[in-house]
Amino acid sequence: MKNALFFSVLLFAACTKEPDVAPSTNDYFIFGTYYGECAGNCSHIFKLEGQNLFADDMEYLQPDDLVFQSQSLAPDKIALAAALEAQIPASMFDETAETIGCPDCHDQGGYLVKIKTGDTVRQWFIDRDVPKYAAFCDSIAATVQQLE
């Protein structure tokens, strides 16, 4: 009887629902952290595209040549990226420059956000020390850490 109960619990746990991911209006959402001068893997960039999330396949950030792995991460990780996408400050879309502050100027690293919607691609390199975007940068860093 104990075995039957154990297997029933095991079967129930295996059938848990995957996290819901709200559909995005963006073609893709790229985000992550990067460091210009470090040893080893200096970029941690992710691409949310449709219902897939891809980790970067680069050691260093090359913004004009972003390379991502072909295998999507797990659904729970996709949900984390979708939650981050929902936190993008509306004021970022009013920024006229791609560089906000002075990212990685004093070895503090930088944050990348790139969004494509239709024919429009917007990209920002953000300095964590800009108070207006500090909380969003913290969210990016926390999400990247959970995805690693």
BAFISE-468478 format. One record per residue: residue in three letters; residue number from 0; x, y, z of N, C-alpha, C in turn. Coordinates in nm, 2 decimals. Each point is the difference from the previous one (the first is absolute). Example, Ala and Ser with C-alpha at 12.3 -4.5 7.8 and 13.67 -1.06 7.14 Angstrom:
2
PT | Ala | 0 | 1.32 | -0.57 | 0.78 | -0.09 | 0.12 | 0.00 | 0.09 | 0.12 | 0.00
PT | Ser | 1 | -0.04 | 0.11 | -0.07 | 0.09 | 0.11 | 0.00 | -0.08 | 0.11 | 0.08
% end
This chain:
148
PT | Met | 0 | 0.08 | -0.12 | 0.00 | -0.08 | 0.12 | 0.00 | 0.09 | 0.13 | 0.00
PT | Lys | 1 | 0.11 | -0.01 | 0.08 | 0.09 | 0.12 | 0.00 | 0.06 | 0.02 | -0.14
PT | Asn | 2 | 0.03 | -0.10 | -0.07 | 0.05 | 0.01 | -0.14 | -0.10 | 0.07 | -0.09
PT | Ala | 3 | -0.13 | -0.04 | 0.01 | -0.10 | 0.06 | -0.08 | -0.02 | 0.15 | 0.03
PT | Leu | 4 | 0.01 | 0.03 | 0.12 | -0.01 | 0.15 | 0.04 | 0.12 | 0.07 | -0.05
PT | Phe | 5 | 0.12 | -0.05 | 0.01 | 0.12 | 0.06 | -0.04 | -0.01 | 0.03 | -0.15
PT | Phe | 6 | -0.04 | -0.11 | -0.08 | 0.00 | 0.02 | -0.15 | -0.11 | 0.10 | -0.04
PT | Ser | 7 | -0.11 | 0.01 | 0.08 | -0.11 | 0.09 | -0.03 | 0.05 | 0.14 | 0.02
PT | Val | 8 | 0.08 | 0.03 | 0.11 | 0.05 | 0.13 | 0.02 | 0.11 | 0.03 | -0.11
PT | Leu | 9 | 0.08 | -0.09 | -0.03 | 0.10 | 0.02 | -0.11 | -0.06 | 0.03 | -0.13
PT | Leu | 10 | -0.11 | -0.07 | -0.03 | -0.07 | 0.02 | -0.13 | -0.06 | 0.14 | 0.00
PT | Phe | 11 | -0.06 | 0.04 | 0.11 | -0.06 | 0.14 | 0.01 | 0.10 | 0.10 | -0.01
PT | Ala | 12 | 0.11 | -0.01 | 0.06 | 0.11 | 0.10 | -0.01 | 0.06 | 0.01 | -0.14
PT | Ala | 13 | 0.00 | -0.11 | -0.07 | 0.05 | 0.00 | -0.14 | -0.09 | 0.07 | -0.10
PT | Cys | 14 | -0.13 | 0.01 | 0.04 | -0.10 | 0.06 | -0.09 | -0.03 | 0.15 | 0.04
PT | Thr | 15 | 0.10 | 0.07 | 0.06 | -0.03 | 0.14 | 0.03 | 0.00 | 0.08 | -0.13
PT | Lys | 16 | -0.08 | 0.10 | 0.01 | -0.02 | 0.09 | -0.12 | 0.12 | 0.09 | -0.02
PT | Glu | 17 | 0.04 | 0.02 | -0.12 | 0.11 | 0.09 | -0.03 | -0.04 | 0.14 | 0.02
PT | Pro | 18 | 0.09 | 0.09 | 0.04 | -0.04 | 0.14 | 0.03 | -0.06 | 0.07 | -0.12
PT | Asp | 19 | -0.10 | 0.08 | 0.02 | -0.06 | 0.07 | -0.11 | 0.09 | 0.12 | -0.04
PT | Val | 20 | 0.01 | 0.02 | -0.13 | 0.08 | 0.11 | -0.05 | -0.09 | 0.08 | -0.09
PT | Ala | 21 | -0.02 | 0.13 | 0.04 | -0.08 | 0.09 | -0.07 | 0.06 | 0.03 | -0.14
PT | Pro | 22 | -0.07 | -0.01 | -0.11 | 0.05 | 0.03 | -0.13 | 0.05 | 0.14 | -0.01
PT | Ser | 23 | 0.11 | 0.02 | -0.06 | 0.07 | 0.13 | -0.01 | -0.05 | 0.07 | -0.14
PT | Thr | 24 | 0.00 | 0.13 | 0.00 | -0.02 | 0.07 | -0.13 | 0.13 | 0.02 | -0.07
PT | Asn | 25 | 0.11 | -0.03 | 0.06 | 0.13 | 0.01 | -0.06 | 0.04 | -0.12 | -0.08
PT | Asp | 26 | 0.07 | 0.02 | -0.11 | 0.06 | -0.11 | -0.08 | 0.10 | -0.07 | 0.09
PT | Tyr | 27 | 0.09 | 0.08 | 0.07 | 0.09 | -0.06 | 0.09 | 0.04 | 0.10 | 0.10
PT | Phe | 28 | 0.05 | -0.05 | 0.12 | 0.05 | 0.08 | 0.11 | 0.13 | -0.06 | 0.04
PT | Ile | 29 | 0.10 | 0.08 | -0.02 | 0.14 | -0.04 | 0.04 | 0.04 | 0.08 | 0.12
PT | Phe | 30 | 0.06 | -0.06 | 0.10 | 0.04 | 0.06 | 0.12 | 0.12 | -0.07 | 0.06
PT | Gly | 31 | 0.07 | 0.07 | 0.09 | 0.11 | -0.06 | 0.07 | 0.10 | 0.09 | 0.05
PT | Thr | 32 | 0.11 | -0.06 | 0.05 | 0.11 | 0.08 | 0.06 | 0.13 | -0.03 | -0.08
PT | Tyr | 33 | 0.09 | 0.10 | 0.01 | 0.13 | -0.02 | -0.07 | 0.11 | 0.07 | 0.07
PT | Tyr | 34 | 0.12 | -0.04 | -0.02 | 0.12 | 0.06 | 0.06 | 0.10 | 0.01 | -0.11
PT | Gly | 35 | 0.06 | 0.12 | -0.02 | 0.10 | 0.01 | -0.11 | 0.14 | -0.06 | 0.03
PT | Glu | 36 | 0.04 | 0.01 | 0.13 | 0.13 | -0.05 | 0.04 | -0.02 | -0.10 | 0.11
PT | Cys | 37 | 0.00 | -0.13 | -0.04 | -0.01 | -0.11 | 0.10 | 0.07 | -0.12 | -0.06
PT | Ala | 38 | 0.02 | -0.10 | 0.08 | 0.05 | -0.13 | -0.04 | -0.11 | -0.10 | -0.01
PT | Gly | 39 | -0.01 | -0.07 | -0.11 | -0.11 | -0.10 | -0.01 | -0.12 | 0.05 | -0.07
PT | Asn | 40 | -0.11 | -0.05 | 0.04 | -0.13 | 0.04 | -0.06 | -0.04 | 0.13 | 0.05
PT | Cys | 41 | 0.01 | 0.10 | -0.09 | -0.03 | 0.14 | 0.04 | -0.14 | 0.06 | -0.04
PT | Ser | 42 | -0.08 | -0.09 | -0.07 | -0.13 | 0.05 | -0.04 | -0.10 | -0.11 | 0.05
PT | His | 43 | -0.11 | 0.05 | 0.04 | -0.11 | -0.09 | 0.04 | -0.13 | 0.06 | -0.06
PT | Ile | 44 | -0.02 | -0.03 | -0.12 | -0.11 | 0.06 | -0.08 | -0.10 | -0.11 | -0.04
PT | Phe | 45 | -0.13 | 0.03 | 0.00 | -0.10 | -0.09 | -0.03 | -0.10 | 0.06 | -0.10
PT | Lys | 46 | -0.06 | -0.09 | -0.08 | -0.09 | 0.05 | -0.10 | -0.14 | -0.07 | 0.02
PT | Leu | 47 | -0.10 | 0.07 | 0.03 | -0.13 | -0.05 | 0.01 | -0.07 | 0.02 | -0.14
PT | Glu | 48 | -0.04 | -0.10 | -0.06 | -0.06 | 0.01 | -0.14 | -0.11 | -0.10 | 0.00
PT | Gly | 49 | -0.12 | 0.05 | -0.01 | -0.12 | -0.09 | 0.00 | -0.01 | -0.07 | 0.13
PT | Gln | 50 | -0.01 | -0.12 | 0.00 | -0.01 | -0.08 | 0.13 | 0.14 | -0.07 | 0.02
PT | Asn | 51 | 0.11 | 0.06 | -0.05 | 0.13 | -0.06 | 0.02 | 0.09 | 0.10 | 0.07
PT | Leu | 52 | 0.10 | -0.05 | 0.07 | 0.10 | 0.08 | 0.07 | 0.13 | -0.06 | -0.03
PT | Phe | 53 | 0.09 | 0.08 | -0.06 | 0.13 | -0.05 | -0.04 | 0.11 | 0.07 | 0.07
PT | Ala | 54 | 0.10 | -0.07 | 0.05 | 0.12 | 0.06 | 0.07 | 0.10 | 0.03 | -0.11
PT | Asp | 55 | 0.08 | 0.10 | 0.03 | 0.10 | 0.04 | -0.09 | 0.11 | -0.11 | -0.02
PT | Asp | 56 | 0.07 | 0.01 | -0.11 | 0.11 | -0.09 | -0.03 | 0.12 | 0.08 | -0.03
PT | Met | 57 | 0.03 | 0.09 | 0.09 | 0.11 | 0.10 | -0.02 | 0.08 | 0.01 | 0.13
PT | Glu | 58 | 0.13 | 0.03 | -0.01 | 0.08 | 0.02 | 0.12 | -0.01 | 0.15 | 0.03
PT | Tyr | 59 | 0.00 | 0.09 | -0.10 | 0.00 | 0.14 | 0.02 | -0.12 | 0.06 | -0.09
PT | Leu | 60 | -0.05 | 0.11 | 0.05 | -0.11 | 0.06 | -0.07 | 0.05 | 0.06 | -0.13
PT | Gln | 61 | -0.07 | -0.03 | -0.11 | 0.03 | 0.06 | -0.13 | -0.14 | 0.04 | -0.05
PT | Pro | 62 | -0.05 | 0.12 | 0.03 | -0.14 | 0.04 | -0.02 | -0.05 | -0.01 | -0.14
PT | Asp | 63 | 0.09 | 0.01 | -0.10 | -0.04 | -0.01 | -0.14 | 0.00 | -0.14 | -0.05
PT | Asp | 64 | 0.05 | -0.10 | 0.08 | 0.00 | -0.14 | -0.04 | -0.03 | -0.09 | 0.12
PT | Leu | 65 | -0.12 | 0.02 | 0.05 | -0.05 | -0.08 | 0.11 | -0.02 | -0.15 | -0.04
PT | Val | 66 | 0.06 | -0.09 | 0.07 | -0.01 | -0.14 | -0.03 | -0.07 | -0.08 | 0.12
PT | Phe | 67 | -0.10 | -0.07 | -0.04 | -0.08 | -0.08 | 0.11 | 0.00 | -0.14 | -0.03
PT | Gln | 68 | -0.01 | -0.08 | 0.11 | -0.01 | -0.15 | -0.02 | -0.13 | -0.03 | -0.07
PT | Ser | 69 | -0.01 | -0.12 | -0.06 | -0.12 | -0.04 | -0.07 | -0.10 | -0.07 | 0.08
PT | Gln | 70 | 0.04 | -0.05 | 0.12 | -0.10 | -0.07 | 0.09 | -0.06 | 0.10 | 0.10
PT | Ser | 71 | -0.13 | 0.00 | 0.00 | -0.07 | 0.09 | 0.10 | 0.01 | -0.05 | 0.14
PT | Leu | 72 | 0.00 | 0.09 | 0.09 | 0.00 | -0.03 | 0.14 | -0.13 | -0.05 | 0.05
PT | Ala | 73 | -0.01 | -0.05 | 0.12 | -0.13 | -0.06 | 0.05 | -0.11 | 0.10 | 0.02
PT | Pro | 74 | -0.12 | -0.05 | 0.00 | -0.12 | 0.09 | 0.02 | 0.01 | 0.09 | 0.12
PT | Asp | 75 | 0.05 | -0.05 | 0.11 | 0.00 | 0.09 | 0.12 | 0.10 | 0.11 | -0.02
PT | Lys | 76 | 0.10 | -0.02 | -0.08 | 0.10 | 0.11 | -0.03 | -0.06 | 0.10 | -0.10
PT | Ile | 77 | -0.08 | -0.05 | -0.09 | -0.07 | 0.09 | -0.09 | -0.10 | 0.09 | 0.07
PT | Ala | 78 | -0.06 | -0.05 | 0.10 | -0.09 | 0.08 | 0.08 | 0.07 | 0.11 | 0.08
PT | Leu | 79 | 0.12 | -0.03 | 0.04 | 0.08 | 0.11 | 0.07 | 0.04 | 0.11 | -0.10
PT | Ala | 80 | 0.03 | -0.03 | -0.12 | 0.04 | 0.10 | -0.10 | -0.13 | 0.08 | -0.04
PT | Ala | 81 | -0.11 | -0.07 | -0.02 | -0.13 | 0.07 | -0.03 | -0.04 | 0.10 | 0.11
PT | Ala | 82 | 0.03 | -0.04 | 0.13 | -0.03 | 0.09 | 0.11 | 0.09 | 0.12 | 0.00
PT | Leu | 83 | 0.12 | -0.02 | -0.04 | 0.10 | 0.11 | -0.01 | -0.05 | 0.10 | -0.12
PT | Glu | 84 | -0.04 | -0.06 | -0.11 | -0.04 | 0.08 | -0.11 | -0.12 | 0.09 | 0.04
PT | Ala | 85 | -0.09 | -0.05 | 0.08 | -0.11 | 0.08 | 0.05 | 0.04 | 0.12 | 0.09
PT | Gln | 86 | 0.13 | 0.00 | 0.05 | 0.04 | 0.10 | 0.09 | 0.08 | 0.11 | -0.08
PT | Ile | 87 | 0.01 | 0.00 | -0.13 | 0.08 | 0.10 | -0.07 | -0.07 | 0.13 | 0.03
PT | Pro | 88 | 0.08 | 0.10 | 0.05 | -0.05 | 0.13 | 0.02 | -0.05 | 0.07 | -0.13
PT | Ala | 89 | -0.12 | 0.05 | 0.01 | -0.05 | 0.07 | -0.12 | 0.09 | 0.12 | -0.04
PT | Ser | 90 | 0.07 | 0.06 | 0.09 | 0.08 | 0.11 | -0.03 | 0.12 | -0.03 | -0.08
PT | Met | 91 | 0.04 | -0.13 | -0.01 | 0.11 | -0.04 | -0.09 | -0.03 | 0.03 | -0.14
PT | Phe | 92 | -0.13 | -0.01 | -0.04 | -0.03 | 0.02 | -0.14 | 0.00 | 0.15 | -0.04
PT | Asp | 93 | 0.02 | 0.08 | 0.10 | 0.01 | 0.15 | -0.02 | 0.15 | 0.04 | -0.02
PT | Glu | 94 | 0.09 | -0.10 | 0.04 | 0.15 | 0.03 | -0.01 | 0.03 | 0.02 | -0.15
PT | Thr | 95 | 0.08 | 0.10 | -0.03 | 0.04 | 0.02 | -0.14 | 0.14 | -0.06 | -0.02
PT | Ala | 96 | 0.08 | -0.02 | 0.10 | 0.13 | -0.06 | -0.02 | 0.00 | -0.15 | 0.04
PT | Glu | 97 | 0.08 | -0.08 | -0.07 | 0.01 | -0.14 | 0.03 | 0.08 | -0.02 | 0.13
PT | Thr | 98 | 0.09 | 0.09 | 0.04 | 0.08 | -0.02 | 0.12 | -0.06 | 0.09 | 0.11
PT | Ile | 99 | -0.04 | -0.06 | 0.11 | -0.06 | 0.07 | 0.11 | 0.11 | 0.00 | 0.12
PT | Gly | 100 | 0.05 | 0.12 | 0.03 | 0.11 | 0.01 | 0.10 | 0.13 | -0.04 | -0.06
PT | Cys | 101 | 0.08 | -0.06 | 0.08 | 0.13 | -0.05 | -0.05 | 0.03 | -0.14 | 0.04
PT | Pro | 102 | -0.07 | -0.09 | -0.07 | 0.01 | -0.14 | 0.04 | 0.14 | -0.06 | -0.01
PT | Asp | 103 | 0.05 | -0.07 | 0.10 | 0.13 | -0.06 | 0.01 | 0.12 | 0.09 | -0.01
PT | Cys | 104 | -0.03 | 0.13 | 0.02 | 0.11 | 0.10 | 0.00 | 0.10 | -0.01 | 0.11
PT | His | 105 | -0.05 | -0.05 | 0.12 | 0.09 | -0.02 | 0.11 | -0.01 | -0.14 | 0.05
PT | Asp | 106 | -0.01 | -0.10 | -0.10 | 0.00 | -0.14 | 0.03 | -0.12 | -0.05 | 0.08
PT | Gln | 107 | -0.11 | 0.07 | -0.01 | -0.12 | -0.04 | 0.07 | -0.09 | -0.08 | -0.09
PT | Gly | 108 | 0.04 | -0.03 | -0.12 | -0.08 | -0.08 | -0.09 | -0.11 | 0.09 | -0.07
PT | Gly | 109 | -0.07 | -0.06 | -0.09 | -0.11 | 0.07 | -0.07 | -0.12 | -0.10 | -0.02
PT | Tyr | 110 | -0.11 | 0.06 | -0.03 | -0.12 | -0.07 | -0.02 | -0.05 | 0.02 | -0.15
PT | Leu | 111 | -0.04 | -0.10 | -0.07 | -0.04 | 0.01 | -0.13 | -0.15 | -0.04 | -0.01
PT | Val | 112 | -0.08 | 0.09 | -0.07 | -0.14 | -0.03 | -0.03 | -0.02 | 0.03 | -0.15
PT | Lys | 113 | -0.05 | -0.10 | -0.07 | -0.03 | 0.02 | -0.14 | -0.14 | -0.06 | -0.03
PT | Ile | 114 | -0.08 | 0.08 | -0.07 | -0.14 | -0.04 | -0.03 | -0.02 | 0.02 | -0.14
PT | Lys | 115 | -0.07 | -0.10 | -0.07 | -0.04 | 0.01 | -0.13 | -0.15 | -0.02 | -0.01
PT | Thr | 116 | -0.07 | 0.10 | -0.05 | -0.15 | 0.00 | -0.02 | -0.02 | 0.04 | -0.14
PT | Gly | 117 | -0.05 | -0.09 | -0.09 | -0.02 | 0.03 | -0.14 | 0.13 | 0.03 | -0.06
PT | Asp | 118 | 0.01 | 0.12 | -0.07 | 0.12 | 0.05 | -0.06 | 0.09 | 0.08 | 0.09
PT | Thr | 119 | -0.05 | 0.02 | 0.12 | 0.08 | 0.09 | 0.09 | 0.08 | -0.08 | 0.10
PT | Val | 120 | 0.13 | 0.03 | 0.00 | 0.09 | -0.06 | 0.10 | 0.06 | 0.12 | 0.09
PT | Arg | 121 | -0.02 | -0.02 | 0.13 | 0.06 | 0.10 | 0.09 | 0.10 | -0.08 | 0.09
PT | Gln | 122 | 0.11 | 0.07 | 0.03 | 0.11 | -0.06 | 0.08 | 0.05 | 0.10 | 0.09
PT | Trp | 123 | 0.03 | -0.04 | 0.13 | 0.05 | 0.08 | 0.10 | 0.11 | -0.07 | 0.08
PT | Phe | 124 | 0.11 | 0.08 | 0.02 | 0.11 | -0.04 | 0.09 | -0.02 | 0.08 | 0.12
PT | Ile | 125 | -0.02 | -0.06 | 0.12 | -0.04 | 0.08 | 0.11 | 0.10 | -0.02 | 0.11
PT | Asp | 126 | 0.02 | 0.12 | 0.07 | 0.09 | 0.01 | 0.11 | -0.08 | -0.02 | 0.13
PT | Arg | 127 | 0.03 | -0.10 | 0.08 | -0.07 | -0.03 | 0.12 | -0.01 | 0.12 | 0.10
PT | Asp | 128 | 0.10 | 0.09 | -0.02 | 0.01 | 0.11 | 0.09 | -0.09 | 0.12 | -0.03
PT | Val | 129 | -0.08 | -0.02 | -0.11 | -0.10 | 0.11 | -0.03 | -0.12 | -0.03 | 0.08
PT | Pro | 130 | -0.04 | 0.09 | 0.10 | -0.10 | -0.03 | 0.09 | -0.14 | -0.04 | -0.06
PT | Lys | 131 | -0.03 | 0.06 | -0.11 | -0.13 | -0.02 | -0.07 | -0.02 | -0.15 | -0.04
PT | Tyr | 132 | 0.11 | -0.07 | -0.03 | -0.01 | -0.14 | -0.04 | 0.07 | -0.10 | 0.09
PT | Ala | 133 | 0.04 | 0.05 | 0.12 | 0.07 | -0.09 | 0.09 | -0.08 | -0.12 | 0.04
PT | Ala | 134 | -0.13 | 0.02 | 0.03 | -0.09 | -0.11 | 0.04 | -0.01 | -0.10 | -0.11
PT | Phe | 135 | -0.02 | 0.05 | -0.13 | -0.01 | -0.09 | -0.11 | 0.13 | -0.08 | -0.02
PT | Cys | 136 | 0.11 | 0.07 | 0.01 | 0.13 | -0.07 | -0.01 | 0.01 | -0.11 | 0.10
PT | Asp | 137 | -0.04 | 0.03 | 0.13 | 0.00 | -0.10 | 0.10 | -0.09 | -0.12 | -0.04
PT | Ser | 138 | -0.11 | 0.02 | -0.06 | -0.09 | -0.10 | -0.05 | 0.07 | -0.09 | -0.11
PT | Ile | 139 | 0.07 | 0.07 | -0.09 | 0.07 | -0.07 | -0.10 | 0.10 | -0.09 | 0.06
PT | Ala | 140 | 0.08 | 0.06 | 0.10 | 0.11 | -0.08 | 0.06 | -0.06 | -0.12 | 0.08
PT | Ala | 141 | -0.11 | 0.02 | 0.07 | -0.06 | -0.11 | 0.07 | -0.05 | -0.11 | -0.09
PT | Thr | 142 | -0.06 | 0.04 | -0.11 | -0.05 | -0.10 | -0.10 | 0.11 | -0.07 | -0.06
PT | Val | 143 | 0.11 | 0.07 | -0.04 | 0.11 | -0.07 | -0.06 | 0.06 | -0.10 | 0.09
PT | Gln | 144 | 0.01 | 0.03 | 0.13 | 0.05 | -0.09 | 0.10 | -0.09 | -0.12 | 0.01
PT | Gln | 145 | -0.13 | 0.01 | 0.00 | -0.09 | -0.11 | 0.00 | 0.01 | -0.09 | -0.12
PT | Leu | 146 | 0.04 | 0.06 | -0.11 | 0.00 | -0.07 | -0.13 | 0.13 | -0.08 | -0.02
PT | Glu | 147 | 0.11 | 0.04 | 0.07 | 0.13 | -0.06 | -0.01 | 0.00 | -0.14 | 0.06
% end
